[in-house]
Amino acid sequence: MTYSVSGGVLNSTHSLNYCICNHTSVTSADLKTINLLKTVELVFCKPSTTHDILPTELADVQKASSAKLLGVVIRQDINFCQHTESVITTRNQRLSLLAQLRRQNLSVTATDNIFQAIILNKIMYALPVYFGYRTDRQKHQLQQM
């Protein structure tokens, strides 16, 4: 299946690619809604898939190996390692900030509130979607909290 990301919105497409391959009509209204400068094509397939069954590439649309969809980085092989690394990096940076605030005599209650707002929410966002795809090492890093 091919997805088109345009202006941050994920559209399941049979859209432009389907219409071009199957010679169906594309209205000018359809083309106005697709910003080709902000559109990338991300094809989800098994690594063993042969390239002859994939849809033809569009000249004006950049093919991407990963994309950020609703704040979650996903690769074409449905791998979330980039997203997990990003979450871990962000968590470490924010823990450092929290430690600095704690050294400035911030109360335990305030520290806990800030932790939940800027660290725990970042970790928990979309966790049910990508947690099962994690390696044991990455799961351990996320569970270290």
N, CA, C and O atoms as CSV, one atom per row, in Angstrom:
chain,resi,resn,atom,element,x,y,z
A,1,MET,N,N,0.841,-1.170,0.000
A,1,MET,CA,C,0.000,0.000,0.000
A,1,MET,C,C,0.890,1.238,0.000
A,1,MET,O,O,1.934,1.252,0.651
A,2,THR,N,N,0.489,2.257,-0.714
A,2,THR,CA,C,1.236,3.495,-0.789
A,2,THR,C,C,0.494,4.567,-0.014
A,2,THR,O,O,-0.731,4.660,-0.088
A,3,TYR,N,N,1.243,5.384,0.737
A,3,TYR,CA,C,0.656,6.490,1.461
A,3,TYR,C,C,1.310,7.767,0.992
A,3,TYR,O,O,2.510,7.797,0.721
A,4,SER,N,N,0.538,8.805,0.897
A,4,SER,CA,C,1.041,10.100,0.489
A,4,SER,C,C,0.959,11.035,1.683
A,4,SER,O,O,-0.096,11.173,2.301
A,5,VAL,N,N,2.072,11.676,2.005
A,5,VAL,CA,C,2.081,12.615,3.108
A,5,VAL,C,C,2.158,14.007,2.505
A,5,VAL,O,O,3.159,14.368,1.887
A,6,SER,N,N,1.117,14.776,2.683
A,6,SER,CA,C,1.066,16.111,2.106
A,6,SER,C,C,0.666,17.097,3.182
A,6,SER,O,O,-0.436,17.022,3.727
A,7,GLY,N,N,1.562,18.022,3.487
A,7,GLY,CA,C,1.261,19.032,4.483
A,7,GLY,C,C,0.993,18.434,5.853
A,7,GLY,O,O,0.219,18.990,6.633
A,8,GLY,N,N,1.631,17.299,6.156
A,8,GLY,CA,C,1.467,16.694,7.460
A,8,GLY,C,C,0.249,15.793,7.575
A,8,GLY,O,O,-0.005,15.246,8.648
A,9,VAL,N,N,-0.527,15.620,6.478
A,9,VAL,CA,C,-1.732,14.793,6.527
A,9,VAL,C,C,-1.447,13.495,5.789
A,9,VAL,O,O,-0.886,13.513,4.693
A,10,LEU,N,N,-1.825,12.386,6.373
A,10,LEU,CA,C,-1.596,11.087,5.762
A,10,LEU,C,C,-2.822,10.706,4.949
A,10,LEU,O,O,-3.918,10.579,5.494
A,11,ASN,N,N,-2.642,10.525,3.656
A,11,ASN,CA,C,-3.738,10.144,2.768
A,11,ASN,C,C,-3.439,8.774,2.192
A,11,ASN,O,O,-2.388,8.582,1.581
A,12,SER,N,N,-4.341,7.816,2.374
A,12,SER,CA,C,-4.162,6.524,1.729
A,12,SER,C,C,-4.405,6.751,0.250
A,12,SER,O,O,-5.466,7.243,-0.136
A,13,THR,N,N,-3.452,6.404,-0.568
A,13,THR,CA,C,-3.618,6.730,-1.964
A,13,THR,C,C,-3.795,5.535,-2.831
A,13,THR,O,O,-3.022,4.579,-2.878
A,14,HIS,N,N,-4.824,5.677,-3.470
A,14,HIS,CA,C,-5.033,5.181,-4.795
A,14,HIS,C,C,-5.005,6.485,-5.575
A,14,HIS,O,O,-5.230,6.469,-6.785
A,15,SER,N,N,-4.738,7.604,-4.935
A,15,SER,CA,C,-4.853,8.927,-5.508
A,15,SER,C,C,-4.064,9.090,-6.797
A,15,SER,O,O,-4.382,8.458,-7.804
A,16,LEU,N,N,-3.052,9.921,-6.777
A,16,LEU,CA,C,-2.344,10.314,-7.990
A,16,LEU,C,C,-1.673,9.126,-8.655
A,16,LEU,O,O,-1.795,8.948,-9.867
A,17,ASN,N,N,-0.962,8.303,-7.878
A,17,ASN,CA,C,-0.255,7.161,-8.444
A,17,ASN,C,C,-1.238,6.187,-9.088
A,17,ASN,O,O,-0.991,5.722,-10.201
A,18,TYR,N,N,-2.328,5.871,-8.428
A,18,TYR,CA,C,-3.329,4.956,-8.957
A,18,TYR,C,C,-3.942,5.508,-10.245
A,18,TYR,O,O,-4.116,4.788,-11.228
A,19,CYS,N,N,-4.256,6.774,-10.214
A,19,CYS,CA,C,-4.905,7.390,-11.379
A,19,CYS,C,C,-3.981,7.414,-12.587
A,19,CYS,O,O,-4.420,7.195,-13.716
A,20,ILE,N,N,-2.699,7.681,-12.349
A,20,ILE,CA,C,-1.764,7.722,-13.474
A,20,ILE,C,C,-1.545,6.327,-14.036
A,20,ILE,O,O,-1.549,6.139,-15.252
A,21,CYS,N,N,-1.351,5.338,-13.150
A,21,CYS,CA,C,-1.097,3.973,-13.613
A,21,CYS,C,C,-2.301,3.367,-14.320
A,21,CYS,O,O,-2.142,2.590,-15.261
A,22,ASN,N,N,-3.489,3.713,-13.880
A,22,ASN,CA,C,-4.694,3.112,-14.435
A,22,ASN,C,C,-5.440,4.042,-15.395
A,22,ASN,O,O,-6.560,3.742,-15.810
A,23,HIS,N,N,-4.834,5.138,-15.737
A,23,HIS,CA,C,-5.366,6.087,-16.711
A,23,HIS,C,C,-6.777,6.562,-16.367
A,23,HIS,O,O,-7.606,6.761,-17.254
A,24,THR,N,N,-7.037,6.739,-15.090
A,24,THR,CA,C,-8.313,7.308,-14.693
A,24,THR,C,C,-8.125,8.817,-14.580
A,24,THR,O,O,-6.999,9.314,-14.555
A,25,SER,N,N,-9.208,9.516,-14.513
A,25,SER,CA,C,-9.115,10.964,-14.561
A,25,SER,C,C,-8.677,11.545,-13.213
A,25,SER,O,O,-9.101,11.094,-12.148
A,26,VAL,N,N,-7.830,12.541,-13.297
A,26,VAL,CA,C,-7.416,13.325,-12.140
A,26,VAL,C,C,-7.910,14.730,-12.411
A,26,VAL,O,O,-7.481,15.371,-13.371
A,27,THR,N,N,-8.809,15.211,-11.571
A,27,THR,CA,C,-9.354,16.541,-11.796
A,27,THR,C,C,-8.380,17.599,-11.300
A,27,THR,O,O,-7.473,17.300,-10.522
A,28,SER,N,N,-8.565,18.811,-11.741
A,28,SER,CA,C,-7.702,19.904,-11.286
A,28,SER,C,C,-7.884,20.138,-9.789
A,28,SER,O,O,-6.957,20.601,-9.123
A,29,ALA,N,N,-9.064,19.827,-9.247
A,29,ALA,CA,C,-9.289,19.951,-7.801
A,29,ALA,C,C,-8.415,18.957,-7.035
A,29,ALA,O,O,-7.907,19.269,-5.959
A,30,ASP,N,N,-8.242,17.743,-7.604
A,30,ASP,CA,C,-7.361,16.752,-6.968
A,30,ASP,C,C,-5.929,17.258,-6.925
A,30,ASP,O,O,-5.254,17.129,-5.903
A,31,LEU,N,N,-5.464,17.827,-8.015
A,31,LEU,CA,C,-4.090,18.304,-8.078
A,31,LEU,C,C,-3.861,19.519,-7.188
A,31,LEU,O,O,-2.747,19.725,-6.707
A,32,LYS,N,N,-4.891,20.327,-6.961
A,32,LYS,CA,C,-4.753,21.483,-6.090
A,32,LYS,C,C,-4.585,21.060,-4.635
A,32,LYS,O,O,-3.951,21.772,-3.856
A,33,THR,N,N,-5.145,19.908,-4.257
A,33,THR,CA,C,-5.044,19.458,-2.873
A,33,THR,C,C,-3.720,18.757,-2.596
A,33,THR,O,O,-3.370,18.549,-1.434
A,34,ILE,N,N,-2.981,18.390,-3.632
A,34,ILE,CA,C,-1.695,17.727,-3.451
A,34,ILE,C,C,-0.586,18.731,-3.699
A,34,ILE,O,O,-0.395,19.188,-4.826
A,35,ASN,N,N,0.146,19.076,-2.647
A,35,ASN,CA,C,1.295,19.962,-2.779
A,35,ASN,C,C,2.507,19.088,-3.049
A,35,ASN,O,O,3.042,18.474,-2.126
A,36,LEU,N,N,2.950,19.019,-4.304
A,36,LEU,CA,C,4.031,18.123,-4.690
A,36,LEU,C,C,5.363,18.490,-4.036
A,36,LEU,O,O,6.249,17.642,-3.937
A,37,LEU,N,N,5.517,19.724,-3.595
A,37,LEU,CA,C,6.757,20.108,-2.915
A,37,LEU,C,C,6.826,19.541,-1.506
A,37,LEU,O,O,7.916,19.358,-0.964
A,38,LYS,N,N,5.669,19.260,-0.908
A,38,LYS,CA,C,5.626,18.736,0.456
A,38,LYS,C,C,5.214,17.272,0.500
A,38,LYS,O,O,4.994,16.727,1.582
A,39,THR,N,N,5.107,16.632,-0.647
A,39,THR,CA,C,4.616,15.268,-0.706
A,39,THR,C,C,5.766,14.296,-0.891
A,39,THR,O,O,6.636,14.503,-1.737
A,40,VAL,N,N,5.765,13.236,-0.099
A,40,VAL,CA,C,6.724,12.151,-0.274
A,40,VAL,C,C,5.942,10.852,-0.404
A,40,VAL,O,O,4.818,10.730,0.084
A,41,GLU,N,N,6.554,9.898,-1.065
A,41,GLU,CA,C,5.943,8.599,-1.223
A,41,GLU,C,C,6.695,7.620,-0.336
A,41,GLU,O,O,7.923,7.547,-0.374
A,42,LEU,N,N,5.950,6.872,0.460
A,42,LEU,CA,C,6.520,5.871,1.344
A,42,LEU,C,C,5.774,4.576,1.074
A,42,LEU,O,O,4.582,4.471,1.362
A,43,VAL,N,N,6.470,3.592,0.523
A,43,VAL,CA,C,5.851,2.323,0.160
A,43,VAL,C,C,6.193,1.305,1.234
A,43,VAL,O,O,7.366,1.012,1.465
A,44,PHE,N,N,5.169,0.761,1.897
A,44,PHE,CA,C,5.360,-0.263,2.916
A,44,PHE,C,C,5.361,-1.621,2.233
A,44,PHE,O,O,4.401,-1.984,1.555
A,45,CYS,N,N,6.442,-2.370,2.415
A,45,CYS,CA,C,6.513,-3.703,1.831
A,45,CYS,C,C,7.496,-4.552,2.620
A,45,CYS,O,O,8.332,-4.041,3.365
A,46,LYS,N,N,7.374,-5.858,2.440
A,46,LYS,CA,C,8.309,-6.781,3.063
A,46,LYS,C,C,9.661,-6.633,2.373
A,46,LYS,O,O,9.712,-6.328,1.181
A,47,PRO,N,N,10.759,-6.845,3.103
A,47,PRO,CA,C,12.079,-6.739,2.480
A,47,PRO,C,C,12.264,-7.685,1.296
A,47,PRO,O,O,13.047,-7.394,0.391
A,48,SER,N,N,11.558,-8.805,1.289
A,48,SER,CA,C,11.714,-9.783,0.212
A,48,SER,C,C,10.891,-9.438,-1.038
A,48,SER,O,O,10.964,-10.158,-2.033
A,49,THR,N,N,10.117,-8.359,-1.002
A,49,THR,CA,C,9.265,-7.991,-2.127
A,49,THR,C,C,10.119,-7.578,-3.321
A,49,THR,O,O,11.059,-6.795,-3.185
A,50,THR,N,N,9.780,-8.110,-4.484
A,50,THR,CA,C,10.510,-7.723,-5.695
A,50,THR,C,C,10.008,-6.368,-6.166
A,50,THR,O,O,8.841,-6.021,-5.984
A,51,HIS,N,N,10.902,-5.619,-6.769
A,51,HIS,CA,C,10.575,-4.254,-7.165
A,51,HIS,C,C,9.655,-4.182,-8.385
A,51,HIS,O,O,9.105,-3.120,-8.673
A,52,ASP,N,N,9.481,-5.281,-9.098
A,52,ASP,CA,C,8.633,-5.239,-10.285
A,52,ASP,C,C,7.147,-5.186,-9.949
A,52,ASP,O,O,6.341,-4.842,-10.813
A,53,ILE,N,N,6.759,-5.520,-8.704
A,53,ILE,CA,C,5.342,-5.436,-8.342
A,53,ILE,C,C,4.999,-4.143,-7.602
A,53,ILE,O,O,3.835,-3.895,-7.289
A,54,LEU,N,N,6.009,-3.321,-7.323
A,54,LEU,CA,C,5.757,-2.045,-6.659
A,54,LEU,C,C,5.165,-1.062,-7.652
A,54,LEU,O,O,5.394,-1.192,-8.855
A,55,PRO,N,N,4.404,-0.075,-7.175
A,55,PRO,CA,C,3.833,0.913,-8.097
A,55,PRO,C,C,4.934,1.723,-8.770
A,55,PRO,O,O,6.033,1.875,-8.236
A,56,THR,N,N,4.619,2.231,-9.936
A,56,THR,CA,C,5.609,3.040,-10.655
A,56,THR,C,C,5.863,4.336,-9.895
A,56,THR,O,O,4.970,4.873,-9.241
A,57,GLU,N,N,7.091,4.826,-9.992
A,57,GLU,CA,C,7.455,6.051,-9.287
A,57,GLU,C,C,6.936,7.270,-10.048
A,57,GLU,O,O,6.888,7.279,-11.278
A,58,LEU,N,N,6.556,8.274,-9.309
A,58,LEU,CA,C,6.100,9.520,-9.908
A,58,LEU,C,C,7.286,10.464,-10.028
A,58,LEU,O,O,8.124,10.539,-9.129
A,59,ALA,N,N,7.352,11.173,-11.127
A,59,ALA,CA,C,8.503,12.043,-11.380
A,59,ALA,C,C,8.579,13.204,-10.402
A,59,ALA,O,O,9.674,13.588,-9.992
A,60,ASP,N,N,7.447,13.766,-10.021
A,60,ASP,CA,C,7.444,14.961,-9.176
A,60,ASP,C,C,7.385,14.661,-7.684
A,60,ASP,O,O,7.464,15.578,-6.867
A,61,VAL,N,N,7.249,13.390,-7.318
A,61,VAL,CA,C,7.104,13.031,-5.910
A,61,VAL,C,C,8.357,12.294,-5.453
A,61,VAL,O,O,8.769,11.301,-6.051
A,62,GLN,N,N,8.951,12.803,-4.381
A,62,GLN,CA,C,10.163,12.202,-3.840
A,62,GLN,C,C,9.813,10.922,-3.087
A,62,GLN,O,O,8.876,10.899,-2.289
A,63,LYS,N,N,10.567,9.863,-3.346
A,63,LYS,CA,C,10.359,8.609,-2.625
A,63,LYS,C,C,11.209,8.669,-1.358
A,63,LYS,O,O,12.388,9.020,-1.411
A,64,ALA,N,N,10.612,8.329,-0.234
A,64,ALA,CA,C,11.311,8.402,1.045
A,64,ALA,C,C,11.404,7.014,1.663
A,64,ALA,O,O,10.544,6.161,1.443
A,65,SER,N,N,12.460,6.802,2.438
A,65,SER,CA,C,12.605,5.530,3.145
A,65,SER,C,C,12.003,5.615,4.541
A,65,SER,O,O,11.758,4.590,5.177
A,66,SER,N,N,11.762,6.844,5.024
A,66,SER,CA,C,11.098,7.036,6.314
A,66,SER,C,C,10.358,8.363,6.290
A,66,SER,O,O,10.675,9.261,5.509
A,67,ALA,N,N,9.372,8.462,7.158
A,67,ALA,CA,C,8.597,9.699,7.251
A,67,ALA,C,C,8.083,9.848,8.680
A,67,ALA,O,O,7.920,8.868,9.407
A,68,LYS,N,N,7.836,11.083,9.056
A,68,LYS,CA,C,7.286,11.363,10.375
A,68,LYS,C,C,5.783,11.554,10.209
A,68,LYS,O,O,5.325,12.512,9.587
A,69,LEU,N,N,5.024,10.615,10.781
A,69,LEU,CA,C,3.576,10.631,10.667
A,69,LEU,C,C,2.982,10.815,12.051
A,69,LEU,O,O,3.143,9.959,12.920
A,70,LEU,N,N,2.299,11.925,12.254
A,70,LEU,CA,C,1.701,12.250,13.547
A,70,LEU,C,C,2.721,12.189,14.682
A,70,LEU,O,O,2.415,11.752,15.791
A,71,GLY,N,N,3.933,12.637,14.380
A,71,GLY,CA,C,4.980,12.714,15.390
A,71,GLY,C,C,5.765,11.435,15.586
A,71,GLY,O,O,6.666,11.395,16.424
A,72,VAL,N,N,5.450,10.387,14.836
A,72,VAL,CA,C,6.146,9.109,14.959
A,72,VAL,C,C,6.905,8.844,13.667
A,72,VAL,O,O,6.321,8.857,12.583
A,73,VAL,N,N,8.215,8.602,13.782
A,73,VAL,CA,C,9.030,8.303,12.602
A,73,VAL,C,C,8.890,6.819,12.291
A,73,VAL,O,O,9.147,5.966,13.141
A,74,ILE,N,N,8.477,6.524,11.060
A,74,ILE,CA,C,8.294,5.141,10.619
A,74,ILE,C,C,9.066,4.933,9.325
A,74,ILE,O,O,9.058,5.783,8.435
A,75,ARG,N,N,9.731,3.787,9.236
A,75,ARG,CA,C,10.474,3.445,8.023
A,75,ARG,C,C,9.626,2.570,7.125
A,75,ARG,O,O,8.614,2.018,7.556
A,76,GLN,N,N,10.042,2.446,5.875
A,76,GLN,CA,C,9.261,1.682,4.907
A,76,GLN,C,C,9.155,0.204,5.255
A,76,GLN,O,O,8.237,-0.471,4.789
A,77,ASP,N,N,10.068,-0.308,6.055
A,77,ASP,CA,C,9.984,-1.704,6.482
A,77,ASP,C,C,9.273,-1.833,7.837
A,77,ASP,O,O,9.416,-2.840,8.531
A,78,ILE,N,N,8.512,-0.806,8.197
A,78,ILE,CA,C,7.737,-0.723,9.435
A,78,ILE,C,C,8.656,-0.948,10.639
A,78,ILE,O,O,8.398,-1.790,11.499
A,79,ASN,N,N,9.725,-0.173,10.664
A,79,ASN,CA,C,10.709,-0.219,11.728
A,79,ASN,C,C,10.676,1.125,12.440
A,79,ASN,O,O,10.707,2.170,11.791
A,80,PHE,N,N,10.614,1.110,13.749
A,80,PHE,CA,C,10.490,2.332,14.533
A,80,PHE,C,C,11.767,2.692,15.276
A,80,PHE,O,O,11.718,3.435,16.257
A,81,CYS,N,N,12.924,2.174,14.823
A,81,CYS,CA,C,14.166,2.412,15.565
A,81,CYS,C,C,14.534,3.893,15.598
A,81,CYS,O,O,15.016,4.369,16.625
A,82,GLN,N,N,14.325,4.635,14.516
A,82,GLN,CA,C,14.626,6.073,14.519
A,82,GLN,C,C,13.762,6.797,15.543
A,82,GLN,O,O,14.237,7.691,16.243
A,83,HIS,N,N,12.505,6.414,15.627
A,83,HIS,CA,C,11.608,7.056,16.583
A,83,HIS,C,C,12.033,6.743,18.016
A,83,HIS,O,O,12.050,7.632,18.867
A,84,THR,N,N,12.374,5.494,18.284
A,84,THR,CA,C,12.797,5.106,19.626
A,84,THR,C,C,14.058,5.856,20.030
A,84,THR,O,O,14.151,6.348,21.155
A,85,GLU,N,N,15.031,5.948,19.126
A,85,GLU,CA,C,16.263,6.682,19.419
A,85,GLU,C,C,15.959,8.150,19.703
A,85,GLU,O,O,16.556,8.749,20.598
A,86,SER,N,N,15.044,8.719,18.954
A,86,SER,CA,C,14.649,10.111,19.164
A,86,SER,C,C,13.997,10.297,20.530
A,86,SER,O,O,14.286,11.267,21.230
A,87,VAL,N,N,13.118,9.370,20.911
A,87,VAL,CA,C,12.451,9.449,22.214
A,87,VAL,C,C,13.480,9.336,23.338
A,87,VAL,O,O,13.405,10.074,24.320
A,88,ILE,N,N,14.433,8.423,23.204
A,88,ILE,CA,C,15.454,8.230,24.236
A,88,ILE,C,C,16.345,9.466,24.351
A,88,ILE,O,O,16.671,9.888,25.460
A,89,THR,N,N,16.740,10.046,23.227
A,89,THR,CA,C,17.557,11.261,23.239
A,89,THR,C,C,16.813,12.409,23.899
A,89,THR,O,O,17.373,13.125,24.729
A,90,THR,N,N,15.554,12.582,23.529
A,90,THR,CA,C,14.737,13.649,24.116
A,90,THR,C,C,14.564,13.424,25.613
A,90,THR,O,O,14.642,14.366,26.403
A,91,ARG,N,N,14.330,12.178,25.997
A,91,ARG,CA,C,14.172,11.856,27.417
A,91,ARG,C,C,15.433,12.219,28.204
A,91,ARG,O,O,15.345,12.809,29.282
A,92,ASN,N,N,16.596,11.871,27.671
A,92,ASN,CA,C,17.853,12.171,28.363
A,92,ASN,C,C,18.087,13.671,28.497
A,92,ASN,O,O,18.537,14.139,29.543
A,93,GLN,N,N,17.783,14.427,27.443
A,93,GLN,CA,C,17.938,15.885,27.494
A,93,GLN,C,C,17.008,16.484,28.541
A,93,GLN,O,O,17.404,17.363,29.306
A,94,ARG,N,N,15.785,16.007,28.566
A,94,ARG,CA,C,14.808,16.558,29.511
A,94,ARG,C,C,15.089,16.128,30.947
A,94,ARG,O,O,14.789,16.873,31.880
A,95,LEU,N,N,15.659,14.939,31.140
A,95,LEU,CA,C,16.065,14.525,32.485
A,95,LEU,C,C,17.191,15.417,33.005
A,95,LEU,O,O,17.244,15.733,34.193
A,96,SER,N,N,18.083,15.815,32.111
A,96,SER,CA,C,19.157,16.737,32.492
A,96,SER,C,C,18.577,18.081,32.931
A,96,SER,O,O,19.008,18.657,33.929
A,97,LEU,N,N,17.606,18.566,32.184
A,97,LEU,CA,C,16.930,19.820,32.543
A,97,LEU,C,C,16.228,19.680,33.888
A,97,LEU,O,O,16.281,20.586,34.719
A,98,LEU,N,N,15.578,18.555,34.096
A,98,LEU,CA,C,14.877,18.310,35.357
A,98,LEU,C,C,15.853,18.253,36.534
A,98,LEU,O,O,15.538,18.730,37.625
A,99,ALA,N,N,17.026,17.676,36.317
A,99,ALA,CA,C,18.042,17.623,37.374
A,99,ALA,C,C,18.515,19.035,37.738
A,99,ALA,O,O,18.742,19.337,38.910
A,100,GLN,N,N,18.661,19.888,36.732
A,100,GLN,CA,C,19.058,21.279,36.997
A,100,GLN,C,C,17.980,21.996,37.810
A,100,GLN,O,O,18.295,22.735,38.743
A,101,LEU,N,N,16.730,21.782,37.466
A,101,LEU,CA,C,15.639,22.402,38.219
A,101,LEU,C,C,15.606,21.873,39.651
A,101,LEU,O,O,15.331,22.627,40.585
A,102,ARG,N,N,15.878,20.604,39.824
A,102,ARG,CA,C,15.881,20.006,41.161
A,102,ARG,C,C,17.004,20.604,42.025
A,102,ARG,O,O,16.820,20.842,43.218
A,103,ARG,N,N,18.167,20.841,41.405
A,103,ARG,CA,C,19.284,21.470,42.123
A,103,ARG,C,C,18.953,22.898,42.556
A,103,ARG,O,O,19.580,23.436,43.469
A,104,GLN,N,N,17.977,23.500,41.906
A,104,GLN,CA,C,17.561,24.863,42.253
A,104,GLN,C,C,16.455,24.846,43.304
A,104,GLN,O,O,15.734,25.829,43.477
A,105,ASN,N,N,16.331,23.712,44.008
A,105,ASN,CA,C,15.379,23.535,45.104
A,105,ASN,C,C,13.912,23.527,44.665
A,105,ASN,O,O,13.043,24.026,45.380
A,106,LEU,N,N,13.648,22.968,43.508
A,106,LEU,CA,C,12.265,22.797,43.071
A,106,LEU,C,C,11.640,21.693,43.929
A,106,LEU,O,O,12.285,20.680,44.201
A,107,SER,N,N,10.412,21.881,44.346
A,107,SER,CA,C,9.755,20.910,45.223
A,107,SER,C,C,9.557,19.573,44.504
A,107,SER,O,O,9.564,19.503,43.276
A,108,VAL,N,N,9.382,18.526,45.294
A,108,VAL,CA,C,9.178,17.186,44.747
A,108,VAL,C,C,7.888,17.131,43.934
A,108,VAL,O,O,7.849,16.505,42.875
A,109,THR,N,N,6.841,17.777,44.418
A,109,THR,CA,C,5.569,17.797,43.694
A,109,THR,C,C,5.716,18.487,42.339
A,109,THR,O,O,5.226,17.986,41.327
A,110,ALA,N,N,6.379,19.617,42.324
A,110,ALA,CA,C,6.589,20.343,41.067
A,110,ALA,C,C,7.476,19.538,40.117
A,110,ALA,O,O,7.237,19.500,38.910
A,111,THR,N,N,8.502,18.896,40.676
A,111,THR,CA,C,9.384,18.064,39.854
A,111,THR,C,C,8.595,16.916,39.231
A,111,THR,O,O,8.772,16.605,38.053
A,112,ASP,N,N,7.736,16.293,40.010
A,112,ASP,CA,C,6.914,15.191,39.511
A,112,ASP,C,C,5.962,15.669,38.417
A,112,ASP,O,O,5.789,14.990,37.405
A,113,ASN,N,N,5.352,16.818,38.612
A,113,ASN,CA,C,4.448,17.377,37.596
A,113,ASN,C,C,5.185,17.672,36.300
A,113,ASN,O,O,4.683,17.375,35.216
A,114,ILE,N,N,6.371,18.253,36.406
A,114,ILE,CA,C,7.158,18.567,35.213
A,114,ILE,C,C,7.605,17.277,34.527
A,114,ILE,O,O,7.578,17.181,33.300
A,115,PHE,N,N,8.016,16.286,35.319
A,115,PHE,CA,C,8.413,14.984,34.761
A,115,PHE,C,C,7.271,14.385,33.938
A,115,PHE,O,O,7.480,13.939,32.810
A,116,GLN,N,N,6.075,14.378,34.504
A,116,GLN,CA,C,4.930,13.813,33.784
A,116,GLN,C,C,4.606,14.606,32.521
A,116,GLN,O,O,4.226,14.030,31.502
A,117,ALA,N,N,4.758,15.924,32.590
A,117,ALA,CA,C,4.394,16.769,31.448
A,117,ALA,C,C,5.398,16.682,30.306
A,117,ALA,O,O,4.997,16.597,29.145
A,118,ILE,N,N,6.706,16.701,30.610
A,118,ILE,CA,C,7.686,16.820,29.514
A,118,ILE,C,C,8.440,15.534,29.213
A,118,ILE,O,O,9.085,15.441,28.168
A,119,ILE,N,N,8.383,14.545,30.085
A,119,ILE,CA,C,9.129,13.304,29.835
A,119,ILE,C,C,8.181,12.123,29.644
A,119,ILE,O,O,8.224,11.452,28.613
A,120,LEU,N,N,7.341,11.871,30.617
A,120,LEU,CA,C,6.462,10.706,30.551
A,120,LEU,C,C,5.499,10.781,29.363
A,120,LEU,O,O,5.258,9.773,28.699
A,121,ASN,N,N,4.951,11.960,29.094
A,121,ASN,CA,C,4.047,12.108,27.944
A,121,ASN,C,C,4.757,11.835,26.631
A,121,ASN,O,O,4.160,11.264,25.718
A,122,LYS,N,N,6.016,12.229,26.515
A,122,LYS,CA,C,6.794,11.980,25.301
A,122,LYS,C,C,7.005,10.479,25.110
A,122,LYS,O,O,6.912,9.969,23.993
A,123,ILE,N,N,7.286,9.783,26.197
A,123,ILE,CA,C,7.508,8.340,26.111
A,123,ILE,C,C,6.205,7.604,25.796
A,123,ILE,O,O,6.201,6.680,24.983
A,124,MET,N,N,5.119,7.998,26.420
A,124,MET,CA,C,3.853,7.281,26.289
A,124,MET,C,C,3.127,7.539,24.964
A,124,MET,O,O,2.285,6.740,24.552
A,125,TYR,N,N,3.451,8.657,24.295
A,125,TYR,CA,C,2.750,8.984,23.051
A,125,TYR,C,C,2.995,7.896,22.009
A,125,TYR,O,O,4.144,7.641,21.648
A,126,ALA,N,N,1.968,7.270,21.533
A,126,ALA,CA,C,1.977,6.240,20.483
A,126,ALA,C,C,2.735,4.979,20.888
A,126,ALA,O,O,3.054,4.157,20.029
A,127,LEU,N,N,3.026,4.812,22.163
A,127,LEU,CA,C,3.763,3.634,22.631
A,127,LEU,C,C,3.088,2.317,22.248
A,127,LEU,O,O,3.788,1.386,21.849
A,128,PRO,N,N,1.769,2.194,22.348
A,128,PRO,CA,C,1.142,0.927,21.942
A,128,PRO,C,C,1.362,0.586,20.465
A,128,PRO,O,O,1.314,-0.583,20.082
A,129,VAL,N,N,1.600,1.601,19.645
A,129,VAL,CA,C,1.808,1.369,18.214
A,129,VAL,C,C,3.174,0.766,17.952
A,129,VAL,O,O,3.284,-0.192,17.186
A,130,TYR,N,N,4.216,1.301,18.565
A,130,TYR,CA,C,5.568,0.889,18.194
A,130,TYR,C,C,6.292,0.022,19.217
A,130,TYR,O,O,7.368,-0.489,18.905
A,131,PHE,N,N,5.767,-0.168,20.405
A,131,PHE,CA,C,6.500,-0.896,21.446
A,131,PHE,C,C,6.762,-2.350,21.052
A,131,PHE,O,O,7.836,-2.876,21.343
A,132,GLY,N,N,5.824,-2.996,20.411
A,132,GLY,CA,C,6.000,-4.392,20.010
A,132,GLY,C,C,7.066,-4.595,18.953
A,132,GLY,O,O,7.542,-5.715,18.769
A,133,TYR,N,N,7.455,-3.536,18.252
A,133,TYR,CA,C,8.463,-3.626,17.203
A,133,TYR,C,C,9.866,-3.338,17.727
A,133,TYR,O,O,10.816,-3.325,16.943
A,134,ARG,N,N,10.021,-3.110,19.013
A,134,ARG,CA,C,11.303,-2.746,19.608
A,134,ARG,C,C,12.174,-3.969,19.857
A,134,ARG,O,O,11.677,-5.074,20.073
A,135,THR,N,N,13.487,-3.747,19.821
A,135,THR,CA,C,14.425,-4.788,20.224
A,135,THR,C,C,14.428,-4.855,21.745
A,135,THR,O,O,13.929,-3.944,22.406
A,136,ASP,N,N,14.977,-5.908,22.297
A,136,ASP,CA,C,15.034,-6.037,23.757
A,136,ASP,C,C,15.830,-4.897,24.380
A,136,ASP,O,O,15.465,-4.396,25.444
A,137,ARG,N,N,16.915,-4.484,23.729
A,137,ARG,CA,C,17.734,-3.383,24.240
A,137,ARG,C,C,16.933,-2.087,24.281
A,137,ARG,O,O,16.993,-1.351,25.266
A,138,GLN,N,N,16.184,-1.804,23.215
A,138,GLN,CA,C,15.389,-0.580,23.170
A,138,GLN,C,C,14.247,-0.627,24.186
A,138,GLN,O,O,13.932,0.388,24.808
A,139,LYS,N,N,13.631,-1.787,24.357
A,139,LYS,CA,C,12.574,-1.914,25.367
A,139,LYS,C,C,13.139,-1.642,26.749
A,139,LYS,O,O,12.516,-0.962,27.564
A,140,HIS,N,N,14.334,-2.182,27.009
A,140,HIS,CA,C,14.970,-1.965,28.311
A,140,HIS,C,C,15.269,-0.478,28.517
A,140,HIS,O,O,15.060,0.050,29.609
A,141,GLN,N,N,15.760,0.201,27.467
A,141,GLN,CA,C,16.046,1.631,27.580
A,141,GLN,C,C,14.787,2.428,27.873
A,141,GLN,O,O,14.826,3.364,28.671
A,142,LEU,N,N,13.681,2.079,27.251
A,142,LEU,CA,C,12.425,2.793,27.494
A,142,LEU,C,C,11.864,2.485,28.876
A,142,LEU,O,O,11.222,3.337,29.491
A,143,GLN,N,N,12.101,1.273,29.367
A,143,GLN,CA,C,11.573,0.877,30.660
A,143,GLN,C,C,12.455,1.330,31.829
A,143,GLN,O,O,12.058,1.190,32.986
A,144,GLN,N,N,13.632,1.866,31.545
A,144,GLN,CA,C,14.565,2.278,32.591
A,144,GLN,C,C,13.991,3.318,33.519
A,144,GLN,O,O,14.460,3.444,34.650
A,145,MET,N,N,13.024,4.048,33.101
A,145,MET,CA,C,12.446,5.092,33.924
A,145,MET,C,C,11.932,4.474,35.182
A,145,MET,O,O,11.395,5.175,36.039
